[in-house]
C-alpha cells in the first residue's frame, strides 16, 4: 500500500545552521533569470512598487506585524531597486532583518497585552476581506494593537458562527459564550505567539530571503518560483509516491490558509468529484483525532498527524469557492482504477452523447502510469464509440493545464494531421508542435466546455480545435496563459556545495496555428454562457509581470474543416438560455455575489456585524443550493459497461458515481451543450 | 522498414540530337548546339546504364555505382557547358542548360536542400519519409520546369539561327523512352503502395506499444489511405494491358483496409480486456484472501476467463494478419520484379 498524502510546496520551518551568504544566491538567480526567462527583465518604478508590496505581503499576510513606519522603511528601498547598483539583497538585508525582527517582537508584546485583557465583541469593528491595493497602505495607518484585536475577534467569530442557528444557540447563554470566546482567544494568540517565536528562532534570514527572492522574481514572471533544496526535495518526494493514498496536495496560501493545490488522478480525492484545487481545508479527522485548520494550524503537526495515522479513512472538510462547507470521506485504499481518473458517461436522450470530464493534463510522470491523460481519454472514447455515441462533449472546466505533450496528443485524437501549436523560445525560434499520430480516433460532432479556470494546456486544446473548426467551444472565456515553464536545477560554485536549488521559470510562449495567441485574452468560445463571476478569481491578465500578447508570422500548414454555423447555433442557444430557469438563477446569483462582495470589502469583527454578514451569506448560499438541484430531464446518464460492473461490486464507487451523476444532471452548462450539439446534428441532417 | 524505391527519370535528355542546316551562315550556331548535344549523348548513355541496372539488378551497390558514375558525367558536362562562351553575346541557351544540369545533379544526389525550402517541406509533412517524398516531388517539379525552359531555349535558338531540328531517335533514346514510361507508371503505383505500407508500420508500432490512442488514430489513417489508394489505382488502370502491379498493389491495399477496419479492433479489444483483467487482478491481490466476497471472486474469475479467451483470439488474429501480410508483400515484390523484366528493355 502506498504511503501518505500532503504536499507542502511553500516554505515552512527550513532549518539551516550555517551562516549562508544569501546575496550570492540573489546574484545567481538573477543571472538565471537573464539567461533563461523568455523576456528581458524590465525594472522600473512599477516593478519596484509591485515588488515591495508583494514582499511586505508575504512577510505579513494579515497586516498585523508591521506598523506604518516599518512599512515605509521597507518601501524606501524601492529607489535602490530602480537604481540597480550593486546587489539589492546585500544593500537592503540589514534593514529588512532589523525591521522585521522589531515588528515581530512588538507583535509578541501586543499578544501578551491582549491576552491579559478581556475583549469586547460588541464594539463595532472590521477587517479587510481581501487586501486589495487601495486598502493596503491605509490599513497600516491603523494602530498595530487595534489591527491585532480586530483580527483575533474575527478568528473567534469565524470559529463559532457558520449559520444563523449558531447565533441563536450561542446568544441564549451570553456568559458561557463570553467564556468560550476568551478561551478561544487565548488559544489563537498562544499559537500565534508560538509561530512568531518559531520564525525568530529558526534560520531567520532564510525565512526572509526566500520571500524576498520569490517576491522579486515573480514580478518578472508570475509563474516563476525559486525552491530551496529542502523545499524541492519535499516537492519531488511527494510527487513520486508520498501523495498517493488520499491524493491531495496542499499548500498554504498567502494568508496562511491551507488550500488544496493538487488532486492526484485516480485517487479517492479525485474520484470523489467533490474536491477542487483551491478549496480551503478547514479540518481533517480520522477515527480518533481531529485537526482544525484555522490560523492556529501548525503545519508540522499536520504532516505528523497525516503520516502517523493508522486510520484507513480520512474525513476532510473544505470550504468551497462559493463559501459552502463540504465534508468528504477519503479512503486510504490502494488506488483502484487508473482509467477512472478520466470520467466518461453516456447522456442518453433524443441523441446519444458521450461526456468526458478531464480535470487536469496529467502525464505519466505525475501519476505513475505508463501513459498520461490523452491515453485515458482515448480509452474512454473507445468505450463510448462501442456504445455508438452520436456526439461528444469534452469538459475542460476548471482544468488548469499540465503537460503540453498530453495536450498535443489529446488534440491529435480529433485532428488528422498538421501543426497544432507553435512554440517560441527565448531566441525567438519557432517550432511547430504536431501530433505524432496521423488519423483521427473520433470524427463525429464535438463540443468543448471551458470556463475562466481553463488554463494553459486546456486553452491550447480549445484553441487548436477551434482553429481547425473541429470542435464547438462553449462556456466562458478562458484564463489566458500561453506560456510554458521548466524546472532548472540552479548550480553555482559559490552556492552551498551539498545542495542544488531549483528555479521554475517561463521559457516558452505558445501560439495558435493562425499565428495569434490566447495570452492574456484567453480563448473566446463560439457560444458564451452566462456564468457566476468570482471576485477572487485572478486571471493571467491581472498578474503583474504577465507576458504581453504577441502574434507571429510563420508559414503554418493546417487544413481547417468547413466552419460551424455559429450564428444559427448561437441564436438557438440564446433563446433557450433566456427561457432556462437554471441560467436565470445563475445570473441572479451572479448579481447577488457582486452586490455581496461590494458590500463586504471589510469583514465585520463584532457579533452584530458578523451576524448580518452570515445572514446575507446564508441567503446567497440558499440561492446557490437551488441551482444545484434542478435535475435535467433531457437525458438519462448511463455508465460505461466496464464501470457498471465495478459499481455493482463496490459501494464506494457507486456512491461517488451517484454524486457525479447528480452533479451532471443539475449542470446547466452540460445541458445547454447537449442541446447545441443536438441542434448542430439536426442542421447537418438538413444539409 | 522497407527502403523507398522510386526511379529518377530524366525525360528531356532524350530527343533533339540531330540538326540540319537550312541556311548558310548557320554553321557556327550548329557547332555551338553540337557541343551541347554531345554532352547530352554522354549523359544519356550513362543514364541508360543507370536506369537499366536499377530496374533489373538486385544489387543496390551496383546501381549506386552507376549513379555515381552518372553524377560525375553530369558534373563534367556541366563544367564543359559552363566554359562555353556566349553565342554572339547571347547566354540564354547556355544558362538554361547549366541550370538544368545543376538541378539534375542535385536531384540524383538527393540533395534537395540546394533546390527547395526544406523547412517549408518539413512544416507540411507528417514525418521524415513524407518530407523526403514531398521534397522529391517538389524537386521533380522544378526539374520539369527547368527542362521545359531548356527545350524552349533550344528551339528558340534553332529558330533564331534558321536551323530545323529533326527529332531522331537512336537506340538508347528509344530504350530510355520506353523505360521512362514504364518506370513512371511503376513510380505512381509504388507511391500508392508505399504510403499505405508506411502507415501500416506506424500502426504495428502502436500495437507493439499497446497504445490505444495511437492504434485507433493510425488505424483510421490506414483505412483512409488505403481507400484513397484503391481509388487512384482504378483511375490509373493498366500499363499497356499489363495490370500485374496494379492488381498486386490493390490486393495489398484491400488487405490493409480490412486490417484497419476489422482486424485491429480485435487487438484493441484485447488491450481493453487486459486492462480490466489487470485491474481485477490488482484488486484481488491487494485484498486479504479471507476478506474476499464471493462476488469479488466471481468477478475475478470472469475477468480471467474473458482474458484467456481474448488472448487466444489476439494470437490467432495476429498470426492470420502476419501470414496474409507476408503473402501479399511477397506477391507484390515478385510482380514488381517481373513487371520490370517485361516492360523495361534490357541492355
Boltz contact constraints between the chains, C-beta under 6 A:
constraints:
  - contact:
      token1: [A, 334]
      token2: [B, 286]
      max_distance: 6.0
  - contact:
      token1: [A, 337]
      token2: [B, 279]
      max_distance: 6.0
  - contact:
      token1: [A, 374]
      token2: [B, 213]
      max_distance: 6.0
  - contact:
      token1: [A, 375]
      token2: [B, 213]
      max_distance: 6.0
  - contact:
      token1: [A, 378]
      token2: [B, 212]
      max_distance: 6.0
  - contact:
      token1: [A, 378]
      token2: [B, 213]
      max_distance: 6.0
  - contact:
      token1: [A, 379]
      token2: [B, 212]
      max_distance: 6.0
  - contact:
      token1: [A, 382]
      token2: [B, 212]
      max_distance: 6.0
  - contact:
      token1: [A, 417]
      token2: [B, 126]
      max_distance: 6.0
  - contact:
      token1: [A, 437]
      token2: [B, 214]
      max_distance: 6.0
  - contact:
      token1: [A, 437]
      token2: [B, 217]
      max_distance: 6.0
  - contact:
      token1: [A, 437]
      token2: [B, 218]
      max_distance: 6.0
  - contact:
      token1: [A, 438]
      token2: [B, 126]
      max_distance: 6.0
  - contact:
      token1: [A, 438]
      token2: [B, 221]
      max_distance: 6.0
  - contact:
      token1: [A, 439]
      token2: [B, 217]
      max_distance: 6.0
  - contact:
      token1: [A, 439]
      token2: [B, 218]
      max_distance: 6.0
  - contact:
      token1: [A, 439]
      token2: [B, 220]
      max_distance: 6.0
  - contact:
      token1: [A, 439]
      token2: [B, 221]
      max_distance: 6.0
  - contact:
      token1: [A, 440]
      token2: [B, 220]
      max_distance: 6.0
  - contact:
      token1: [A, 441]
      token2: [B, 216]
      max_distance: 6.0
  - contact:
      token1: [A, 441]
      token2: [B, 217]
      max_distance: 6.0
  - contact:
      token1: [A, 555]
      token2: [B, 120]
      max_distance: 6.0
  - contact:
      token1: [A, 555]
      token2: [B, 123]
      max_distance: 6.0
  - contact:
      token1: [A, 557]
      token2: [B, 123]
      max_distance: 6.0
  - contact:
      token1: [A, 557]
      token2: [B, 124]
      max_distance: 6.0
  - contact:
      token1: [A, 649]
      token2: [B, 295]
      max_distance: 6.0
  - contact:
      token1: [A, 649]
      token2: [B, 299]
      max_distance: 6.0
